[in-house]
């Protein structure tokens, strides 16, 4: 999604700390400062008009005095867990000592709670994009996403950024 939005014309707010690797050969487009938003939201002063990647639980830490447009990516949770497991294994790290089914239940609960919360916030607007459907047929999702973000994105460039070969962890 970040690659697609950046290709479409939204500058990605990133610090370049995570280099491309086998898990994400096109790069991560992440900003470490988002992890400290609750203590220091000053990075938001540079974020207007840009796209920023946040893990879902960090949305709660965003200051209420600003307006946000959230693109919530949905993906088959079994695939997410498999992808995370492979990445941890590749880096020689152990993950949570929680069975996959329990992690799946926790994650689904977190997303349900977040979605409900976002719908109640007057300073958030949200669109949900299904990752699996996007990879299978990107055009309608790109058009919907462009409309949500104001209609000025380069849809052809966004389409060119979709690389189905990177969809490697399938359920």
N, CA and C of each residue as an Amber inpcrd file, in Angstrom:
protein
   513
   0.8260000  -1.1980000   0.0000000   0.0000000   0.0000000   0.0000000
   0.8650000   1.2550000   0.0000000   1.8880000   1.2610000   0.8510000
   2.7570000   2.4380000   0.9080000   3.4290000   2.6830000  -0.4450000
   3.9070000   1.6230000  -1.0830000   4.5380000   1.7640000  -2.3990000
   3.5380000   2.3200000  -3.4140000   2.3130000   1.8370000  -3.3470000
   1.2680000   2.2560000  -4.2650000   0.9310000   3.7410000  -4.0730000
   0.7410000   4.1470000  -2.8280000   0.3900000   5.5380000  -2.5460000
   1.5220000   6.4890000  -2.9290000   2.7590000   6.0750000  -2.6540000
   3.9040000   6.9080000  -3.0250000   3.9970000   7.0310000  -4.5500000
   3.7920000   5.9250000  -5.2580000   3.8240000   5.9610000  -6.7260000
   2.7050000   6.8510000  -7.2670000   1.5740000   6.8680000  -6.5750000
   0.4360000   7.6740000  -6.9990000   0.5950000   9.1610000  -6.7740000
   1.6010000   9.5470000  -5.9810000   1.8570000  10.9740000  -5.7940000
   1.8100000  11.4720000  -4.3680000   1.5400000  10.5920000  -3.4050000
   1.5800000  11.0010000  -2.0000000   2.9790000  10.7360000  -1.4480000
   3.6920000  11.7590000  -1.0290000   5.0260000  11.5080000  -0.4710000
   4.9200000  10.6450000   0.7940000   5.7760000   9.6510000   0.8770000
   5.7980000   8.7810000   2.0600000   6.7180000   9.3900000   3.1060000
   6.2150000   9.4800000   4.3220000   7.0250000   9.9710000   5.4270000
   7.8080000   8.7810000   5.9710000   9.1040000   8.7980000   5.7500000
   9.9540000   7.6810000   6.1210000  11.3130000   8.1880000   6.5580000
  11.9730000   7.4020000   7.3870000  13.3150000   7.7810000   7.8230000
  14.3870000   6.8840000   7.2130000  13.9880000   5.8690000   6.4610000
  14.9440000   4.9940000   5.7940000  15.7180000   4.0740000   6.7170000
  15.2920000   3.9510000   7.9800000  16.0410000   3.1240000   8.9250000
  15.9750000   1.6430000   8.5960000  14.8620000   1.1810000   8.0390000
  14.7460000  -0.2300000   7.6480000  14.9900000  -0.3470000   6.1550000
  16.0850000  -0.9660000   5.8290000  16.4570000  -1.1400000   4.4270000
  15.6640000  -2.2910000   3.8100000  15.5280000  -2.2940000   2.4950000
  14.9000000  -3.4420000   1.8410000  15.6330000  -4.7300000   2.2220000
  14.8890000  -5.8180000   2.2710000  15.4760000  -7.1140000   2.5910000
  14.6650000  -8.2010000   1.9060000  14.9550000  -9.4640000   2.2250000
  14.2440000 -10.5730000   1.5820000  12.7470000 -10.5510000   1.8860000
  12.3770000 -10.0470000   3.0550000  10.9660000 -10.0110000   3.4360000
  10.2180000  -8.8930000   2.7370000  10.9130000  -7.8110000   2.4280000
  10.2910000  -6.6740000   1.7620000  11.3320000  -6.0500000   0.8230000
  11.5010000  -6.6500000  -0.3630000  12.5750000  -6.2150000  -1.2660000
  12.4200000  -4.8040000  -1.8280000  11.2380000  -4.2090000  -1.7070000
  11.0470000  -2.8440000  -2.2040000  11.1500000  -1.8020000  -1.0940000
  11.4290000  -2.2450000   0.1090000  11.6040000  -1.3070000   1.2160000
  10.3760000  -1.2070000   2.0940000  10.5510000  -0.6110000   3.2500000
   9.5080000  -0.5760000   4.2670000   8.7420000   0.7370000   4.3520000
   9.3310000   1.8370000   3.9520000   8.6710000   3.1450000   4.0130000
   8.0300000   3.3860000   5.3800000   8.8320000   3.2310000   6.4100000
   8.3660000   3.3900000   7.7880000   9.0860000   4.5580000   8.4630000
   8.5160000   4.9990000   9.5600000   9.0610000   6.0980000  10.3470000
   9.1000000   5.6530000  11.8060000  10.2920000   5.5310000  12.3600000
  10.4420000   5.0530000  13.7490000   9.7230000   5.9530000  14.7490000
   9.6400000   7.2450000  14.4700000   9.0360000   8.1910000  15.4110000
   7.5740000   7.8690000  15.7130000   6.8820000   7.1660000  14.8110000
   5.4710000   6.8600000  15.0720000   5.3100000   5.9720000  16.3010000
   6.3330000   5.1930000  16.6120000   6.2690000   4.2940000  17.7760000
   6.2390000   5.0710000  19.0940000   6.6680000   6.3310000  19.0530000
   6.7150000   7.1680000  20.2540000   5.6680000   8.2850000  20.2240000
   4.6430000   8.1150000  19.4110000   3.6320000   9.1630000  19.2280000
   2.9840000   9.5710000  20.5440000   2.6880000   8.6240000  21.3990000
   2.0240000   8.9430000  22.6700000   2.8640000   9.9240000  23.4940000
   4.1770000   9.7350000  23.4920000   5.0740000  10.6120000  24.2560000
   5.4900000  11.8550000  23.4740000   5.6000000  11.7220000  22.1470000
   6.0950000  12.8250000  21.3330000   5.4650000  12.7870000  19.9380000
   4.3530000  13.4900000  19.7740000   3.6900000  13.5000000  18.4670000
   4.2260000  14.5720000  17.5100000   5.3890000  15.1330000  17.8000000
   5.8880000  16.2580000  17.0080000   6.1170000  15.9040000  15.5320000
   6.3360000  14.6470000  15.2130000   6.5260000  14.2580000  13.8130000
   5.3010000  14.6110000  12.9570000   4.1400000  14.7200000  13.5950000
   2.9120000  15.0500000  12.8630000   2.9760000  16.4420000  12.2320000
   3.8130000  17.3210000  12.7660000   3.9420000  18.6640000  12.2050000
   4.4710000  18.6390000  10.7730000   5.1260000  17.5500000  10.3950000
   5.6700000  17.4070000   9.0390000   4.8320000  16.4670000   8.1760000
   3.7200000  15.9700000   8.6920000   2.9850000  14.8940000   8.0280000
   1.8630000  15.3410000   7.0940000   1.4580000  16.5930000   7.1370000
   0.3420000  17.0310000   6.2860000   0.6380000  16.7490000   4.8130000
  -0.3140000  16.1270000   4.1390000  -0.1690000  15.8270000   2.7300000
   0.6980000  14.6270000   2.4340000   1.1040000  13.9090000   3.4700000
   1.9680000  12.7450000   3.2850000   1.2660000  11.4900000   3.7930000
   1.7960000  10.3660000   3.3810000   1.2850000   9.0910000   3.8490000
   2.2730000   8.5320000   4.8730000   1.7140000   8.0090000   5.9710000
   2.5220000   7.4990000   7.0680000   1.9950000   6.1260000   7.4550000
   2.8970000   5.1810000   7.5970000   2.5060000   3.8320000   7.9940000
   2.4950000   3.7210000   9.5090000   1.3640000   3.2420000  10.0440000
   1.2500000   2.9960000  11.4840000   0.6850000   1.6040000  11.7020000
   1.1930000   0.9070000  12.6830000   0.5890000  -0.3380000  13.1180000
  -0.7480000   0.0220000  13.7540000  -1.7380000  -0.8090000  13.5730000
  -3.1080000  -0.4800000  13.9740000  -3.2380000   0.0220000  15.4090000
  -2.4970000  -0.5460000  16.3440000  -2.6370000  -0.1470000  17.7490000
  -2.1360000   1.2690000  18.0180000  -1.3080000   1.8080000  17.1330000
  -0.7860000   3.1680000  17.3340000  -1.7910000   4.2510000  16.9350000
  -2.8580000   3.8880000  16.2390000  -3.8650000   4.8860000  15.8740000
  -4.4990000   5.5220000  17.1050000  -4.6140000   4.7650000  18.1820000
  -5.1910000   5.3020000  19.4240000  -4.3480000   6.4500000  19.9980000
  -3.0600000   6.4910000  19.6670000  -2.1480000   7.4930000  20.2250000
  -2.1400000   8.8090000  19.4620000  -2.8060000   8.8640000  18.3200000
  -2.8130000  10.1030000  17.5360000  -3.6290000  11.1810000  18.2530000
  -3.0990000  12.4030000  18.3320000  -3.8070000  13.4860000  19.0160000
  -5.1660000  13.7840000  18.3740000  -6.1460000  14.0220000  19.1900000
  -7.5200000  14.2430000  18.7260000  -7.7020000  15.5780000  18.0110000
  -6.7780000  16.4980000  18.1450000  -6.9370000  17.8330000  17.5720000
  -6.6750000  17.8920000  16.0670000  -6.3560000  16.7760000  15.4560000
  -6.0630000  16.7360000  14.0220000  -7.0680000  15.8550000  13.2960000
  -7.1280000  16.0510000  11.9840000  -7.9690000  15.2140000  11.1210000
  -7.0860000  14.1450000  10.4640000  -7.6300000  12.9400000  10.3550000
  -6.8760000  11.8240000   9.7750000  -7.7310000  11.0660000   8.7750000
  -7.0840000  10.6000000   7.7130000  -7.6980000   9.6630000   6.7820000
  -6.9220000   8.3580000   6.9230000  -7.6170000   7.2980000   7.2680000
  -6.9930000   6.0100000   7.5460000  -7.3370000   5.0220000   6.4410000
  -6.2980000   4.4230000   5.8890000  -6.4590000   3.3150000   4.9560000
  -6.1380000   2.0680000   5.7650000  -7.1680000   1.3300000   6.1160000
  -6.9990000   0.1310000   6.9370000  -6.8900000  -1.0740000   6.0150000
  -5.6970000  -1.6560000   5.9810000  -5.4700000  -2.8250000   5.1470000
  -5.9350000  -4.0700000   5.8900000  -6.7760000  -4.8250000   5.2330000
  -7.2330000  -6.1110000   5.7610000  -6.5560000  -7.2050000   4.9570000
  -6.0600000  -8.2060000   5.6640000  -5.4390000  -9.3440000   5.0030000
  -5.8060000 -10.5970000   5.7710000  -5.8850000 -11.6980000   5.0810000
  -6.1430000 -12.9720000   5.7220000  -5.1700000 -13.1290000   6.8940000
  -5.6970000 -13.2680000   8.0940000  -4.8570000 -13.2750000   9.2980000
  -3.9170000 -14.4720000   9.3320000  -4.3420000 -15.5890000   8.8020000
  -3.4580000 -16.7560000   8.7340000  -2.2200000 -16.4180000   7.9110000
  -2.3990000 -15.6620000   6.8290000  -1.2700000 -15.2420000   5.9960000
  -0.3740000 -14.2480000   6.7300000  -0.9750000 -13.3390000   7.4630000
  -0.1900000 -12.3670000   8.2340000   0.7000000 -13.1020000   9.2400000
   0.1250000 -14.0270000   9.9630000   0.8880000 -14.7720000  10.9660000
   1.9990000 -15.6010000  10.3190000   1.7080000 -16.2180000   9.1700000
   2.7300000 -16.9920000   8.4650000   3.8660000 -16.0880000   8.0060000
   3.5190000 -14.9230000   7.4970000   4.5200000 -13.9680000   7.0450000
   5.4020000 -13.5010000   8.2010000   4.7750000 -13.1730000   9.3240000
   5.5410000 -12.7370000  10.4910000   6.4520000 -13.8490000  11.0000000
   5.9500000 -15.0830000  11.0070000   6.7470000 -16.2190000  11.4600000
   7.9800000 -16.3960000  10.5860000   7.8090000 -16.3340000   9.2610000
   8.9360000 -16.4750000   8.3440000   9.9550000 -15.3640000   8.5430000
   9.4780000 -14.1530000   8.7500000  10.3840000 -13.0270000   8.9500000
  11.1740000 -13.2040000  10.2410000  10.5020000 -13.5920000  11.3110000
  11.1940000 -13.8220000  12.5810000  12.2100000 -14.9510000  12.4490000
  11.8200000 -16.0340000  11.8090000  12.7350000 -17.1630000  11.6070000
  13.9630000 -16.7400000  10.8170000  13.7370000 -15.9590000   9.7680000
  14.8390000 -15.5040000   8.9140000  15.8350000 -14.6470000   9.6960000
  15.3420000 -13.9350000  10.7010000  16.2010000 -13.0600000  11.5060000
  16.6580000 -13.7290000  12.7980000  16.3440000 -15.0110000  12.9480000
  16.7810000 -15.7550000  14.1300000  16.1160000 -15.3000000  15.4130000
  14.8970000 -14.8020000  15.3110000  14.1770000 -14.3210000  16.4910000
  12.9960000 -15.2360000  16.7710000  12.6330000 -15.3000000  18.0320000
  11.4410000 -16.0680000  18.3770000  10.2750000 -15.0950000  18.5240000
   9.1100000 -15.5590000  18.1740000   7.9140000 -14.7290000  18.2870000
   7.2500000 -14.9440000  19.6260000   6.0260000 -14.5230000  19.7120000
   5.2470000 -14.6850000  20.9390000   5.0700000 -16.1760000  21.2410000
   5.1240000 -16.5030000  22.5030000   4.9280000 -17.8910000  22.9280000
   3.4390000 -18.1730000  23.0750000   2.7010000 -17.8300000  22.0220000
   1.2530000 -17.9770000  22.0120000   0.9020000 -18.7860000  20.7640000
   0.0430000 -19.7790000  20.8920000  -0.3460000 -20.5570000  19.7140000
  -0.9620000 -19.6730000  18.6270000  -0.7770000 -20.0650000  17.3660000
  -1.2530000 -19.2700000  16.2260000  -2.7480000 -18.9840000  16.3040000
  -3.5370000 -19.9680000  16.7070000  -4.9900000 -19.7480000  16.7880000
  -5.3360000 -18.6880000  17.8340000  -4.5930000 -18.6820000  18.9340000
  -4.8390000 -17.6720000  19.9640000  -4.4100000 -16.2870000  19.4620000
  -3.2740000 -16.2240000  18.7650000  -2.8330000 -14.9510000  18.1820000
  -3.8680000 -14.4390000  17.1800000  -4.4080000 -15.3490000  16.3940000
  -5.4290000 -14.9800000  15.4120000  -6.6470000 -14.3730000  16.1060000
  -7.0890000 -14.9840000  17.1710000  -8.2470000 -14.4830000  17.9300000
  -7.9520000 -13.1160000  18.5330000  -6.7650000 -12.9480000  19.0920000
  -6.3690000 -11.6590000  19.6850000  -6.3540000 -10.5680000  18.6150000
  -5.7170000 -10.8600000  17.5030000  -5.5890000  -9.8900000  16.4250000
  -6.9600000  -9.5010000  15.8640000  -7.8250000 -10.4920000  15.6290000
  -9.1740000 -10.2060000  15.1320000  -9.9460000  -9.3320000  16.1180000
  -9.7910000  -9.6010000  17.4130000 -10.4400000  -8.7860000  18.4350000
  -9.9310000  -7.3550000  18.4310000  -8.6200000  -7.1940000  18.2840000
  -8.0320000  -5.8560000  18.2280000  -8.5780000  -5.0740000  17.0340000
  -8.6560000  -5.7240000  15.8790000  -9.1440000  -5.0370000  14.6820000
 -10.6220000  -4.6770000  14.7930000 -11.4160000  -5.5550000  15.3850000
 -12.8400000  -5.2530000  15.5740000 -13.0110000  -4.0600000  16.5100000
 -12.2620000  -4.0440000  17.5890000 -12.3290000  -2.9360000  18.5510000
 -11.8680000  -1.6320000  17.8860000 -10.7830000  -1.6940000  17.1380000
 -10.2620000  -0.5050000  16.4630000 -11.2610000   0.0320000  15.4440000
 -11.8160000  -0.8430000  14.6340000 -12.7770000  -0.4190000  13.6160000
 -13.9700000   0.2800000  14.2560000 -14.4750000  -0.2920000  15.3200000
 -15.5950000   0.3200000  16.0320000 -15.1960000   1.6890000  16.5850000
 -14.0310000   1.7730000  17.1720000 -13.5390000   3.0270000  17.7450000
 -13.3750000   4.0850000  16.6630000 -12.7590000   3.7090000  15.5400000
 -12.5440000   4.6680000  14.4470000 -13.8630000   5.2310000  13.9290000
 -14.8720000   4.3940000  13.8360000 -16.1710000   4.8440000  13.3410000
 -16.8350000   5.8460000  14.2780000 -16.4170000   5.8690000  15.5250000
 -16.9750000   6.7980000  16.5080000 -16.1890000   8.1080000  16.5950000
 -15.0330000   8.1760000  15.9640000 -14.1870000   9.3610000  16.0570000
 -14.5420000  10.3470000  14.9560000 -14.8190000  11.5910000  15.3300000
 -15.1890000  12.5970000  14.3360000 -13.9800000  13.1220000  13.5570000
 -12.7800000  12.8910000  14.0620000 -11.5830000  13.3950000  13.3910000
 -10.9100000  12.3290000  12.5130000 -11.5400000  11.1710000  12.3760000
 -11.0140000  10.1020000  11.5200000 -12.0300000   9.7760000  10.4320000
 -11.5380000   9.6220000   9.2110000 -12.3290000   8.9810000   8.1670000
 -11.5240000   7.7460000   7.7630000 -12.2210000   6.7020000   7.3610000
 -11.5410000   5.4400000   7.1440000 -12.0790000   4.7380000   5.9030000
 -11.1690000   4.0670000   5.2380000 -11.5200000   3.1620000   4.1530000
 -10.8000000   1.8460000   4.4470000 -11.5030000   0.7520000   4.2100000
 -10.8850000  -0.5590000   4.3790000 -10.5880000  -1.1310000   2.9980000
  -9.3820000  -1.6330000   2.8410000  -8.9530000  -2.2490000   1.5900000
  -8.5200000  -3.6780000   1.8960000  -9.0930000  -4.6140000   1.1800000
  -8.7410000  -6.0200000   1.3410000  -7.5020000  -6.3100000   0.4970000
  -6.4150000  -6.6610000   1.1650000  -5.1370000  -6.9160000   0.5030000
  -5.2790000  -7.9880000  -0.5700000  -5.9140000  -9.0920000  -0.2160000
  -6.0280000 -10.2130000  -1.1330000  -6.8140000  -9.8170000  -2.3850000
  -7.9050000  -9.0770000  -2.2100000  -8.7100000  -8.6190000  -3.3390000
  -7.9450000  -7.5820000  -4.1610000  -7.1870000  -6.7350000  -3.5080000
  -6.3880000  -5.7220000  -4.1920000  -5.3620000  -6.3750000  -5.1050000
  -4.6690000  -7.3710000  -4.6130000  -3.6520000  -8.0430000  -5.4230000
  -4.3130000  -8.7750000  -6.5990000  -5.4760000  -9.3730000  -6.3580000
  -6.1630000 -10.1350000  -7.4030000  -6.6980000  -9.2420000  -8.5150000
  -7.2070000  -8.0600000  -8.1640000  -7.8160000  -7.1560000  -9.1500000
  -7.6910000  -5.7250000  -8.6330000  -6.5520000  -5.0960000  -8.8680000
  -6.2760000  -3.7960000  -8.2330000  -7.1110000  -2.6090000  -8.7130000
  -7.5410000  -2.5960000  -9.9610000  -8.1730000  -1.3950000 -10.5320000
  -9.3360000  -0.8250000  -9.7160000 -10.3330000  -1.6220000  -9.3400000
 -11.4560000  -1.0130000  -8.6030000 -11.0460000  -0.4930000  -7.2260000
 -10.0850000  -1.1350000  -6.6230000  -9.6320000  -0.7040000  -5.2980000
  -8.8210000   0.5840000  -5.4010000  -8.0380000   0.6930000  -6.4450000
  -7.2510000   1.9110000  -6.6610000  -8.1830000   3.0900000  -6.9100000
  -9.2050000   2.8970000  -7.7190000 -10.1620000   3.9820000  -7.9910000
 -10.8690000   4.4140000  -6.7080000 -11.2940000   3.4490000  -5.9200000
 -11.9750000   3.7310000  -4.6460000 -11.0330000   4.4700000  -3.6840000
  -9.7970000   4.0150000  -3.6250000  -8.7910000   4.6310000  -2.7630000
  -8.4940000   6.0630000  -3.2140000  -8.3390000   6.2630000  -4.5070000
  -8.0740000   7.5960000  -5.0380000  -9.2150000   8.5490000  -4.6990000
 -10.4480000   8.0930000  -4.8620000 -11.6010000   8.9340000  -4.5240000
 -11.5850000   9.3000000  -3.0440000 -11.2850000   8.3430000  -2.1880000
 -11.2310000   8.5770000  -0.7420000 -10.1700000   9.6130000  -0.3860000
  -9.0630000   9.6050000  -1.1240000  -7.9440000  10.4990000  -0.8160000
  -7.9810000  11.8060000  -1.6240000  -9.0900000  12.0860000  -2.2770000
  -9.2500000  13.3850000  -2.9260000  -9.2510000  13.3580000  -4.4360000
  -8.9150000  12.2430000  -5.0640000  -9.0280000  12.1060000  -6.5080000
  -7.8650000  12.6020000  -7.3380000  -6.7520000  13.0070000  -6.7200000
  -5.6420000  13.5790000  -7.4870000  -4.4720000  12.6140000  -7.7030000
  -4.6320000  11.3630000  -7.2980000  -3.5280000  10.4130000  -7.4220000
  -3.4240000   9.8680000  -8.8440000  -2.2300000   9.4480000  -9.2190000
  -1.9560000   8.8680000 -10.5270000  -2.2870000   7.3770000 -10.4610000
  -3.4890000   7.0270000 -10.9240000  -3.9510000   5.6420000 -10.8030000
  -3.1200000   4.6800000 -11.6370000  -2.6350000   5.1080000 -12.7880000
  -1.7970000   4.2240000 -13.6140000  -0.4960000   3.8950000 -12.8920000
   0.1020000   4.8830000 -12.2300000   1.3340000   4.6420000 -11.4800000
   1.0660000   3.7440000 -10.2700000  -0.0860000   3.9310000  -9.6470000
  -0.4540000   3.0740000  -8.5170000  -0.6080000   1.6290000  -8.9860000
  -1.2610000   1.4500000 -10.1230000  -1.4570000   0.1140000 -10.6810000
  -0.1060000  -0.5370000 -10.9920000   0.8090000   0.2300000 -11.5480000
   2.1370000  -0.2990000 -11.8830000   2.9270000  -0.7020000 -10.6340000
   2.5860000  -0.1190000  -9.4860000   3.3000000  -0.4360000  -8.2430000
   2.8520000  -1.7530000  -7.6250000   1.7050000  -2.2760000  -8.0510000
   1.2040000  -3.5450000  -7.5140000   2.0210000  -4.6730000  -8.1340000
   2.6730000  -5.4590000  -7.2920000   3.5290000  -6.5450000  -7.7630000
   3.0560000  -7.8590000  -7.1510000   2.2220000  -8.6110000  -7.8720000
   1.6990000  -9.8690000  -7.3290000   2.7830000 -10.8740000  -6.9520000
   3.9830000 -10.7420000  -7.5060000   5.0530000 -11.6920000  -7.1550000
   5.4970000 -11.5370000  -5.7000000   5.1670000 -10.3980000  -5.0910000
   5.5250000 -10.1970000  -3.6800000   4.5150000 -10.8320000  -2.7360000
   3.4150000 -11.3180000  -3.2670000   2.3870000 -11.9960000  -2.4710000
   2.8060000 -13.4680000  -2.3510000   3.6170000 -13.7400000  -1.3140000
   4.2390000 -15.0570000  -1.2030000   3.6660000 -15.9200000  -0.0990000
   3.0540000 -15.3500000   0.9030000   2.5180000 -16.1190000   2.0170000
   1.0070000 -16.2120000   1.8870000   0.5600000 -17.2940000   1.2980000
  -0.8550000 -17.4870000   1.0150000  -1.4460000 -18.5450000   1.9310000
  -2.7020000 -18.3260000   2.2890000  -3.3870000 -19.2800000   3.1610000
  -3.8580000 -20.4750000   2.3650000
